[in-house]
Amino acid sequence: MAAIHHTNQTTHPPNLCSLSTYFQTLSKTPERLRKRVLATWTPDQELNQMRLRSGADMKRKLTWYDLIALGIGGMLGVGVFVTTGPVAKDKSGPAVIVSYVIAGISALFSSLCYTEFSIQVPVAGGAFSYLRVTFGEFVGYFAGANILMEYVLSNAAVARSFTEYLCTAFGQEDPNAWRVEVDGLLKGYNMLDFPAVALIVLLTLCLCRSTKESSMLNIIMTIFHVVFFGFVIVSGICYGNTENLIQPEGLAPNGVKGVIDGAAIVYFSYIGYDSVSTMAEEITNPSKSLPLGIVGSVLIVSVIYCLMALSLCMMAPYNMISSSASFSVAFQSIGWKWASNIIGAGASLGIVASLLVAMLGQARYLCVIGRAQLVPSWFAKVHPKTGTPQNATIFLGFCQASIALFTELSIVLEMISIGTLMVFYLVANALIYHHYAIKTNNPPIYTIVFLLILSSASIGFSISWNFTHLQKWGLPLFGTCVIASTALFQYLIPFSGSRDRSDHEWLVPFMPWPAALSIFLNIFLMATLKKLSYERFGLWTCLITLVYMLYGVHSTYQAEEMDMEADDMRPDCPNSNGEQPKVDIPVQ
């Protein structure tokens, strides 16, 4: 996959307005697909030339503590309240604490992959940019479109859950008390949620004003949220009973399988750290702040989640834990009925912080996809005064508010998760390929074969885990294959990049093991999802592929290939107007 090299700062929007011209363009689709699907960019082009398409720069005001607060705020939302109780009761028992440890390790492996890429390519595109510089335009577009879909749906779901917890905070027992029922609409879409819409509108206005001010608001909310979590942890541990951890059927009543299955569910409480990587263009010192922000927030949240699970299991035996409103019911079991109002208020605050961070990240994804001309370049514009991608923020805020207004929480939740796991899986693959095929002189085919073997063995292990009659021979066979193939690859395919790297370049330690384990765990977690998730994923994949073939490939062809042809006709010079391209960010 050859990188595209050109220095022209300006791009010409594709002329697809004329119907006859558009049909002529469609006839060239096969040729343009051959040129564009695997077209890659260099990190330097992502950092400088592509960034110019937004006009103004984003303001560099964020520090490492802003990133840690954003990471904690993004992850420390409603997930722990939703997943801990059902997992403890039906899957892991008191060993739900171990489930959180396993899920935290998995999240840590993925976060390490994100961290290295975010330092080498510190732009706002996150996984979209990382995959585009590694595997080409279509894979980057595929990842960006999927993660945008996940953001919009999950944010709409989180906004609707905000209304429910706010009702609890004010003593309302009916979660629909503040919603308006409309008789003429279909069931599931007939409960209008105006508080959720108001929350999205307020946060959208806040994000349009300033990223730094939004970060300060998140820091304030996160501090209060952590204090609230501290109240739950201390109260549960001090007034709970340690005998509940081993009664009535031991620490892990469903065995190792129950603990692992529980880890697959609670893992979704960690999704949100990837939003930190999209802040890379707004950080004063990316090479130092990004590792602290991404990895630090994952570690802190892991500790908090484990302590929260411990407090819950100490307050009530696992078989007495409620599947819904688990912490509220547990506090009632120790005689603290008034605590349910506090939990409602704390969860509401956590939802606001989580939604704020997610909305920050999604707008930057769409902004960078707009820079690549895969969607209209209007989305790429950065406001010169505020330094924020206002167009992308307002558009996505409108989409989320529309979904949150009508759609029931259960309907939205059934459509979430697989896209995010797929993106994490692709980023881990890209890191291994980047290490062993791009940064070295090793033939790419060796790395590709290893990745195929690793993914196939991981799929085999996951299938064996879900079918009892395959576990006896499938688990040891495929598990050994995963470990042996990774060890053999590490021994046979050397990585010399660490000797040539600059002193300030941060690399994932013990490669390829962290990335290989991330690949394995993401495949394993995807195997736990329901059939509906895969059906949604298949339909969405067909839709975004169609959009790429009908619009994206032609738009980027005109923006990139035609500029390259024009550059070839000019004499050698820095760019078309004789000026040096704007460069103010180091590649590493």
C-alpha positions as CSV (number, residue, x, y, z in Angstrom):
1,M,0.0,0.0,0.0
2,A,1.8,3.0,-1.2
3,A,1.4,6.3,0.6
4,I,0.1,9.3,-1.2
5,H,2.6,12.1,-1.5
6,H,1.5,15.6,-2.5
7,T,1.9,19.0,-1.0
8,N,-1.0,21.0,-2.3
9,Q,-2.8,22.6,0.6
10,T,-6.2,23.1,-1.1
11,T,-8.7,20.6,-2.2
12,H,-11.5,21.0,-4.7
13,P,-14.9,19.8,-3.6
14,P,-16.2,17.1,-5.9
15,N,-18.7,18.3,-8.5
16,L,-21.4,15.7,-8.2
17,C,-24.3,18.1,-8.6
18,S,-25.1,17.5,-12.3
19,L,-27.0,14.3,-12.7
20,S,-25.5,13.5,-16.0
21,T,-22.0,14.2,-14.7
22,Y,-22.7,12.0,-11.6
23,F,-23.8,9.0,-13.8
24,Q,-20.6,9.4,-15.8
25,T,-18.7,9.4,-12.6
26,L,-20.4,6.2,-11.4
27,S,-19.1,4.4,-14.6
28,K,-15.6,5.0,-13.3
29,T,-16.3,3.4,-9.9
30,P,-14.2,0.1,-10.4
31,E,-11.2,2.0,-11.6
32,R,-11.4,4.5,-8.7
33,L,-11.9,1.8,-6.2
34,R,-8.7,0.1,-7.3
35,K,-6.8,3.4,-6.7
36,R,-8.5,4.5,-3.5
37,V,-9.5,1.5,-1.3
38,L,-5.9,0.7,-0.2
39,A,-4.5,4.3,-0.5
40,T,-2.6,5.2,2.6
41,W,-1.3,8.5,4.1
42,T,1.9,9.2,6.0
43,P,1.7,10.5,9.6
44,D,3.2,13.7,8.4
45,Q,0.4,14.2,5.9
46,E,-2.3,13.5,8.6
47,L,-0.6,15.9,11.0
48,N,-0.2,18.8,8.7
49,Q,-1.6,18.8,5.2
50,M,-4.9,17.1,6.1
51,R,-5.3,19.3,9.1
52,L,-5.2,22.4,6.9
53,R,-8.6,21.4,5.4
54,S,-10.3,22.5,8.6
55,G,-9.3,26.1,8.1
56,A,-8.6,27.2,11.7
57,D,-6.7,25.1,14.1
58,M,-8.1,23.6,17.3
59,K,-6.9,25.3,20.4
60,R,-4.1,23.5,22.3
61,K,-5.1,24.0,25.9
62,L,-5.6,20.5,27.4
63,T,-3.0,19.0,29.8
64,W,-2.5,15.5,31.2
65,Y,-4.9,16.0,34.1
66,D,-7.6,17.2,31.7
67,L,-7.2,13.9,29.8
68,I,-7.3,11.8,32.9
69,A,-10.5,13.6,34.0
70,L,-12.0,13.2,30.5
71,G,-11.1,9.4,30.5
72,I,-12.6,8.9,33.9
73,G,-15.7,11.0,33.0
74,G,-16.2,9.0,29.8
75,M,-16.0,5.6,31.5
76,L,-17.3,6.3,35.0
77,G,-20.9,6.6,33.8
78,V,-24.0,4.5,34.1
79,G,-22.3,1.2,33.1
80,V,-21.3,0.1,36.5
81,F,-24.9,0.6,37.8
82,V,-26.4,-1.3,35.0
83,T,-24.1,-4.3,34.7
84,T,-22.7,-5.1,38.2
85,G,-26.0,-6.4,39.7
86,P,-27.1,-8.7,36.8
87,V,-23.6,-10.1,36.4
88,A,-23.2,-10.8,40.1
89,K,-26.6,-12.5,40.3
90,D,-26.7,-14.5,37.1
91,K,-23.0,-15.1,36.0
92,S,-20.1,-14.5,38.4
93,G,-21.5,-14.3,41.9
94,P,-19.2,-12.4,44.3
95,A,-16.4,-13.1,41.8
96,V,-17.8,-10.3,39.7
97,I,-14.8,-8.5,41.2
98,V,-12.5,-10.8,39.3
99,S,-14.7,-10.2,36.2
100,Y,-13.9,-6.5,36.5
101,V,-10.2,-7.3,36.8
102,I,-10.2,-9.4,33.6
103,A,-12.2,-6.7,31.8
104,G,-9.9,-4.0,33.0
105,I,-6.8,-6.0,31.7
106,S,-8.5,-6.3,28.3
107,A,-9.3,-2.6,28.3
108,L,-5.7,-1.9,29.3
109,F,-4.3,-3.9,26.3
110,S,-6.6,-2.0,23.9
111,S,-5.7,1.4,25.5
112,L,-2.0,0.7,25.0
113,C,-2.6,0.2,21.3
114,Y,-4.5,3.5,21.1
115,T,-1.8,5.3,23.1
116,E,1.1,4.4,20.8
117,F,-0.9,5.4,17.7
118,S,-2.2,8.6,19.3
119,I,1.4,9.7,20.0
120,Q,2.6,8.9,16.5
121,V,-0.4,10.5,14.8
122,P,-1.7,13.1,17.3
123,V,-4.8,14.2,15.3
124,A,-8.5,14.3,16.2
125,G,-9.4,11.3,14.0
126,G,-8.6,8.6,16.5
127,A,-9.1,5.1,15.1
128,F,-10.1,6.5,11.7
129,S,-6.7,8.1,11.3
130,Y,-4.7,5.2,12.7
131,L,-6.3,2.7,10.4
132,R,-6.1,5.0,7.4
133,V,-2.4,5.4,7.7
134,T,-2.0,1.6,8.1
135,F,-4.6,-0.3,6.1
136,G,-5.8,2.3,3.7
137,E,-8.8,4.5,3.1
138,F,-11.7,2.0,3.2
139,V,-10.7,0.3,6.4
140,G,-10.3,3.7,8.1
141,Y,-13.7,4.8,6.7
142,F,-15.3,1.5,7.8
143,A,-14.0,2.0,11.4
144,G,-14.9,5.7,11.5
145,A,-18.5,5.1,10.3
146,N,-19.0,2.2,12.8
147,I,-17.7,4.1,15.8
148,L,-19.8,7.2,14.8
149,M,-22.9,4.9,14.7
150,E,-22.0,3.6,18.2
151,Y,-21.5,7.0,19.6
152,V,-24.8,8.4,18.3
153,L,-26.8,5.4,19.5
154,S,-25.1,5.0,22.8
155,N,-25.3,8.8,23.6
156,A,-29.1,8.7,22.8
157,A,-29.5,5.7,25.1
158,V,-27.4,7.4,27.9
159,A,-29.5,10.6,27.5
160,R,-32.7,8.7,28.0
161,S,-31.3,6.9,31.1
162,F,-30.5,10.3,32.5
163,T,-34.2,11.0,32.7
164,E,-34.8,7.8,34.6
165,Y,-32.1,8.4,37.2
166,L,-33.2,12.0,37.6
167,C,-36.7,10.8,38.4
168,T,-35.2,8.5,41.1
169,A,-33.2,11.4,42.5
170,F,-36.4,13.3,43.0
171,G,-38.3,10.4,44.6
172,Q,-40.3,9.3,41.5
173,E,-40.8,5.5,41.3
174,D,-42.1,5.5,37.7
175,P,-39.1,6.0,35.2
176,N,-41.5,7.4,32.7
177,A,-42.9,10.1,35.0
178,W,-41.2,12.9,33.2
179,R,-41.9,11.6,29.7
180,V,-44.9,12.5,27.5
181,E,-46.9,9.7,26.0
182,V,-48.3,10.2,22.5
183,D,-51.1,7.8,21.5
184,G,-50.7,8.0,17.7
185,L,-47.1,6.7,17.7
186,L,-45.9,3.1,17.6
187,K,-45.2,1.4,20.9
188,G,-41.5,1.9,21.8
189,Y,-41.5,5.3,20.1
190,N,-44.4,6.9,21.8
191,M,-42.8,8.2,25.0
192,L,-41.3,11.5,24.2
193,D,-38.3,12.4,26.4
194,F,-37.9,16.1,26.5
195,P,-35.4,16.2,29.4
196,A,-33.0,14.0,27.4
197,V,-33.3,16.4,24.4
198,A,-32.7,19.4,26.7
199,L,-29.6,17.8,28.1
200,I,-28.2,17.1,24.6
201,V,-28.9,20.6,23.5
202,L,-27.2,22.2,26.5
203,L,-24.1,20.0,26.1
204,T,-24.0,20.7,22.4
205,L,-23.9,24.5,23.1
206,C,-21.2,24.0,25.7
207,L,-19.1,22.0,23.3
208,C,-19.4,24.5,20.6
209,R,-18.2,27.3,22.9
210,S,-14.8,25.9,24.1
211,T,-13.1,22.5,24.6
212,K,-11.2,23.8,27.6
213,E,-14.3,25.1,29.3
214,S,-16.0,21.8,28.6
215,S,-13.0,20.0,30.1
216,M,-13.3,22.2,33.2
217,L,-17.0,21.4,33.5
218,N,-16.1,17.7,33.2
219,I,-13.4,18.0,35.9
220,I,-15.9,19.5,38.3
221,M,-18.6,16.8,37.6
222,T,-16.0,14.0,37.7
223,I,-14.7,15.2,41.2
224,F,-18.3,15.1,42.5
225,H,-18.9,11.8,40.8
226,V,-15.7,10.2,42.4
227,V,-16.8,11.5,45.8
228,F,-20.2,9.9,45.2
229,F,-18.5,6.6,44.3
230,G,-16.4,6.9,47.4
231,F,-19.6,7.2,49.5
232,V,-21.0,4.0,47.9
233,I,-17.7,2.1,48.4
234,V,-17.0,3.2,52.0
235,S,-20.6,2.6,53.1
236,G,-20.8,-0.8,51.5
237,I,-17.5,-2.1,52.9
238,C,-18.0,-0.6,56.4
239,Y,-21.6,-1.7,56.8
240,G,-21.6,-4.9,54.7
241,N,-20.7,-8.4,55.8
242,T,-17.7,-10.3,54.5
243,E,-19.6,-13.6,54.9
244,N,-21.7,-12.5,51.9
245,L,-18.6,-13.0,49.7
246,I,-18.6,-16.7,50.3
247,Q,-22.3,-17.5,51.1
248,P,-24.3,-19.3,50.0
249,E,-22.4,-21.1,47.3
250,G,-18.8,-19.8,47.4
251,L,-16.9,-17.0,45.6
252,A,-17.7,-18.3,42.1
253,P,-20.9,-20.3,42.1
254,N,-20.9,-20.8,38.3
255,G,-17.2,-21.6,38.1
256,V,-14.5,-20.1,35.8
257,K,-17.0,-19.9,32.8
258,G,-19.3,-17.7,34.9
259,V,-16.5,-15.4,35.7
260,I,-15.3,-15.1,32.1
261,D,-18.8,-14.6,30.8
262,G,-19.3,-11.9,33.4
263,A,-16.1,-10.2,32.2
264,A,-17.5,-10.0,28.7
265,I,-20.6,-8.2,30.0
266,V,-18.9,-5.7,32.4
267,Y,-16.3,-4.9,29.7
268,F,-18.7,-2.4,28.2
269,S,-18.4,-0.3,31.3
270,Y,-14.9,0.6,30.1
271,I,-15.8,1.8,26.6
272,G,-15.1,5.5,26.5
273,Y,-11.4,5.8,26.9
274,D,-11.0,6.0,23.1
275,S,-12.6,9.5,23.3
276,V,-9.3,10.7,24.9
277,S,-7.3,9.9,21.8
278,T,-9.5,12.2,19.7
279,M,-8.3,15.2,21.9
280,A,-4.8,14.8,20.5
281,E,-4.9,18.1,18.5
282,E,-5.9,20.0,21.6
283,I,-3.2,18.8,23.9
284,T,-0.2,21.0,24.8
285,N,2.3,18.1,25.0
286,P,0.9,14.9,23.3
287,S,3.9,12.6,23.7
288,K,3.8,12.9,27.5
289,S,0.1,13.7,28.2
290,L,-1.5,11.0,26.1
291,P,0.0,7.9,27.8
292,L,-0.8,9.4,31.2
293,G,-4.4,10.3,30.1
294,I,-5.4,7.1,28.4
295,V,-3.6,4.5,30.4
296,G,-4.0,6.4,33.7
297,S,-7.7,6.8,33.4
298,V,-8.2,3.1,32.6
299,L,-6.2,2.0,35.6
300,I,-8.0,4.4,38.0
301,V,-11.5,3.4,36.7
302,S,-10.5,-0.3,37.0
303,V,-9.7,0.2,40.7
304,I,-13.0,2.1,41.3
305,Y,-15.1,-0.6,39.5
306,C,-13.5,-3.4,41.5
307,L,-14.2,-1.6,44.8
308,M,-17.8,-0.8,43.7
309,A,-18.4,-4.5,43.0
310,L,-16.9,-5.5,46.3
311,S,-19.2,-3.1,48.2
312,L,-22.3,-4.4,46.4
313,C,-21.4,-8.1,47.2
314,M,-20.7,-7.3,50.8
315,M,-24.1,-5.6,51.3
316,A,-26.1,-8.6,50.0
317,P,-25.6,-12.2,49.2
318,Y,-25.2,-12.6,45.4
319,N,-28.5,-14.5,45.0
320,M,-30.4,-11.6,46.7
321,I,-28.9,-8.9,44.6
322,S,-31.6,-7.2,42.4
323,S,-31.1,-7.2,38.6
324,S,-32.4,-3.7,38.3
325,A,-31.4,-0.7,40.6
326,S,-29.0,-3.1,42.3
327,F,-27.2,-0.6,44.5
328,S,-30.4,1.1,45.6
329,V,-31.9,-2.2,46.6
330,A,-28.7,-3.2,48.4
331,F,-28.7,-0.1,50.5
332,Q,-32.3,-0.7,51.4
333,S,-31.2,-4.2,52.6
334,I,-28.9,-2.5,55.2
335,G,-31.7,-0.1,56.2
336,W,-30.6,2.9,54.1
337,K,-33.7,3.6,52.0
338,W,-32.8,7.3,51.7
339,A,-29.6,6.3,49.8
340,S,-31.6,5.4,46.7
341,N,-32.1,9.2,46.1
342,I,-28.4,9.8,46.4
343,I,-27.6,7.0,44.0
344,G,-30.1,8.5,41.5
345,A,-28.4,11.9,41.8
346,G,-24.9,10.5,41.5
347,A,-25.8,8.3,38.5
348,S,-27.4,11.4,36.8
349,L,-24.2,13.4,37.3
350,G,-22.1,10.5,35.9
351,I,-24.3,10.3,32.9
352,V,-23.8,14.0,32.1
353,A,-20.0,13.6,32.4
354,S,-20.0,10.5,30.2
355,L,-22.2,12.1,27.6
356,L,-20.1,15.2,27.5
357,V,-16.9,13.2,26.8
358,A,-18.6,11.0,24.2
359,M,-20.0,14.1,22.4
360,L,-16.5,15.6,22.4
361,G,-15.0,12.5,20.8
362,Q,-17.7,11.9,18.1
363,A,-17.5,15.5,16.7
364,R,-13.8,15.1,16.2
365,Y,-14.2,11.8,14.4
366,L,-16.7,13.4,12.0
367,C,-14.5,16.4,11.6
368,V,-11.5,14.4,10.4
369,I,-13.6,12.1,8.2
370,G,-14.8,15.4,6.6
371,R,-11.1,16.4,6.0
372,A,-10.6,13.2,4.1
373,Q,-13.6,14.2,1.9
374,L,-15.4,10.9,2.7
375,V,-18.3,13.1,3.9
376,P,-19.0,16.7,2.9
377,S,-16.1,18.9,3.8
378,W,-18.5,21.2,5.6
379,F,-18.2,18.9,8.6
380,A,-14.4,19.5,8.7
381,K,-14.6,23.2,9.4
382,V,-13.2,24.4,12.7
383,H,-14.6,27.7,14.0
384,P,-11.7,30.3,14.0
385,K,-12.8,31.9,17.4
386,T,-13.7,28.9,19.5
387,G,-11.3,26.4,17.9
388,T,-14.0,23.7,17.9
389,P,-15.6,21.7,15.1
390,Q,-19.0,23.4,15.4
391,N,-20.6,22.0,12.3
392,A,-19.9,18.4,13.2
393,T,-20.9,19.0,16.9
394,I,-24.3,20.6,16.0
395,F,-25.2,18.0,13.3
396,L,-24.4,15.0,15.6
397,G,-26.2,16.7,18.5
398,F,-29.3,17.0,16.3
399,C,-29.1,13.3,15.4
400,Q,-28.8,12.2,19.0
401,A,-31.6,14.5,20.2
402,S,-33.9,13.1,17.5
403,I,-33.2,9.5,18.5
404,A,-33.4,10.2,22.2
405,L,-36.7,12.0,21.9
406,F,-38.7,9.1,20.4
407,T,-36.8,5.8,20.9
408,E,-37.1,3.6,24.0
409,L,-33.8,2.7,25.8
410,S,-34.2,-1.0,25.2
411,I,-34.5,-0.6,21.4
412,V,-31.3,1.5,21.3
413,L,-29.3,-0.7,23.6
414,E,-29.9,-3.8,21.4
415,M,-28.1,-2.0,18.5
416,I,-24.9,-1.1,20.4
417,S,-21.5,-2.7,21.1
418,I,-20.3,-4.8,18.2
419,G,-19.0,-1.8,16.2
420,T,-16.8,-0.6,19.0
421,L,-15.3,-4.0,19.6
422,M,-14.6,-4.3,15.9
423,V,-12.8,-1.0,15.9
424,F,-10.7,-2.0,18.9
425,Y,-9.9,-5.3,17.1
426,L,-8.8,-3.5,13.9
427,V,-6.6,-1.0,15.9
428,A,-4.7,-3.9,17.6
429,N,-4.2,-5.5,14.1
430,A,-3.0,-2.2,12.7
431,L,-0.4,-1.8,15.6
432,I,1.2,-5.2,14.9
433,Y,1.2,-4.4,11.1
434,H,2.7,-1.0,11.8
435,H,5.4,-2.4,14.0
436,Y,6.5,-5.4,12.0
437,A,5.7,-4.4,8.3
438,I,5.8,-0.6,8.0
439,K,8.5,0.5,10.4
440,T,10.8,-2.4,9.5
441,N,12.0,-4.1,6.3
442,N,10.2,-7.3,7.0
443,P,8.0,-8.6,4.1
444,P,4.3,-7.7,4.9
445,I,3.1,-11.2,4.0
446,Y,4.6,-12.6,7.2
447,T,2.7,-10.2,9.4
448,I,-0.5,-10.7,7.4
449,V,-0.3,-14.5,7.7
450,F,0.3,-14.2,11.5
451,L,-2.7,-11.9,11.9
452,L,-4.9,-14.3,10.0
453,I,-3.7,-17.3,12.1
454,L,-4.2,-15.4,15.3
455,S,-7.7,-14.2,14.4
456,S,-8.7,-17.7,13.2
457,A,-7.5,-19.4,16.4
458,S,-9.2,-16.7,18.5
459,I,-12.5,-17.4,16.6
460,G,-12.0,-21.1,17.1
461,F,-11.5,-20.6,20.9
462,S,-14.5,-18.4,21.2
463,I,-16.8,-20.9,19.3
464,S,-15.5,-23.7,21.5
465,W,-16.2,-21.7,24.7
466,N,-19.9,-21.2,23.7
467,F,-20.5,-24.9,22.9
468,T,-20.1,-27.4,25.7
469,H,-19.3,-30.4,23.5
470,L,-16.4,-28.5,21.9
471,Q,-14.8,-27.3,25.1
472,K,-12.8,-30.5,25.9
473,W,-10.6,-30.4,22.8
474,G,-11.3,-27.0,21.3
475,L,-10.2,-24.8,24.1
476,P,-6.7,-26.3,24.6
477,L,-6.2,-26.7,20.9
478,F,-7.0,-23.1,19.9
479,G,-5.6,-21.6,23.1
480,T,-2.3,-23.3,22.4
481,C,-2.4,-22.1,18.8
482,V,-2.9,-18.5,19.9
483,I,0.1,-18.6,22.3
484,A,2.3,-20.6,20.0
485,S,1.7,-18.5,16.9
486,T,2.4,-15.3,18.9
487,A,5.6,-16.7,20.4
488,L,6.8,-18.0,17.1
489,F,6.1,-14.7,15.3
490,Q,8.0,-12.8,18.0
491,Y,11.0,-15.2,17.6
492,L,11.1,-15.3,13.8
493,I,10.1,-11.7,12.9
494,P,12.4,-9.2,14.6
495,F,11.3,-5.6,15.3
496,S,14.3,-3.3,15.0
497,G,12.3,0.0,15.3
498,S,13.0,0.3,19.0
499,R,16.7,0.8,18.3
500,D,16.1,3.6,15.9
501,R,13.3,5.4,17.8
502,S,13.9,8.9,19.2
503,D,14.2,9.4,22.9
504,H,10.6,10.8,23.3
505,E,8.8,8.2,21.3
506,W,6.6,6.0,23.4
507,L,6.1,2.3,22.3
508,V,3.9,-0.4,23.7
509,P,6.2,-2.7,25.8
510,F,6.5,-6.5,25.2
511,M,5.2,-6.4,21.6
512,P,3.5,-8.3,20.0
513,W,1.9,-9.8,23.2
514,P,-0.4,-6.8,24.3
515,A,-1.8,-6.3,20.8
516,A,-2.2,-10.0,20.2
517,L,-4.1,-10.4,23.5
518,S,-6.2,-7.4,22.6
519,I,-7.1,-9.1,19.3
520,F,-8.0,-12.4,21.1
521,L,-10.1,-10.7,23.8
522,N,-12.0,-8.5,21.4
523,I,-12.9,-11.5,19.3
524,F,-13.9,-13.4,22.4
525,L,-16.1,-10.6,23.6
526,M,-17.7,-10.2,20.1
527,A,-18.6,-13.9,20.3
528,T,-20.8,-13.2,23.3
529,L,-23.1,-10.8,21.5
530,K,-26.6,-11.6,20.4
531,K,-27.7,-12.4,16.9
532,L,-29.5,-9.0,16.6
533,S,-26.1,-7.2,17.0
534,Y,-24.7,-9.1,14.0
535,E,-27.8,-8.4,11.9
536,R,-27.5,-4.7,12.7
537,F,-23.8,-4.8,12.0
538,G,-24.4,-6.5,8.6
539,L,-27.0,-4.0,7.5
540,W,-24.9,-1.0,8.6
541,T,-21.8,-2.4,6.8
542,C,-23.8,-2.8,3.6
543,L,-25.2,0.8,3.9
544,I,-21.8,2.5,4.6
545,T,-20.2,0.4,1.8
546,L,-22.8,1.6,-0.6
547,V,-22.3,5.2,0.5
548,Y,-18.6,4.8,0.0
549,M,-19.1,3.5,-3.5
550,L,-21.7,6.0,-4.5
551,Y,-20.0,9.1,-2.9
552,G,-16.9,8.6,-0.8
553,V,-14.6,7.1,-3.4
554,H,-15.4,9.7,-6.0
555,S,-15.1,12.5,-3.6
556,T,-11.7,11.5,-2.3
557,Y,-10.5,10.7,-5.9
558,Q,-11.2,14.3,-7.0
559,A,-9.7,15.6,-3.7
560,E,-6.5,13.5,-3.9
561,E,-5.8,11.9,-7.3
562,M,-6.6,15.0,-9.4
563,D,-4.5,17.2,-7.1
564,M,-1.6,14.7,-7.6
565,E,-2.0,14.9,-11.4
566,A,-1.9,18.7,-11.1
567,D,1.2,18.6,-8.9
568,D,3.0,16.4,-11.5
569,M,2.4,19.1,-14.1
570,R,3.9,21.8,-12.0
571,P,7.7,22.5,-11.6
572,D,9.2,21.2,-8.3
573,C,8.2,23.6,-5.6
574,P,6.9,23.4,-2.0
575,N,3.3,23.8,-3.2
576,S,1.2,25.5,-5.9
577,N,1.6,29.0,-4.6
578,G,5.3,28.7,-3.7
579,E,4.7,28.8,0.1
580,Q,5.9,26.2,2.5
581,P,3.1,24.0,3.9
582,K,2.1,24.8,7.4
583,V,3.9,22.5,9.9
584,D,3.7,23.0,13.6
585,I,3.3,19.5,15.0
586,P,6.2,17.0,15.1
587,V,5.4,13.5,13.7
588,Q,6.4,11.8,16.9
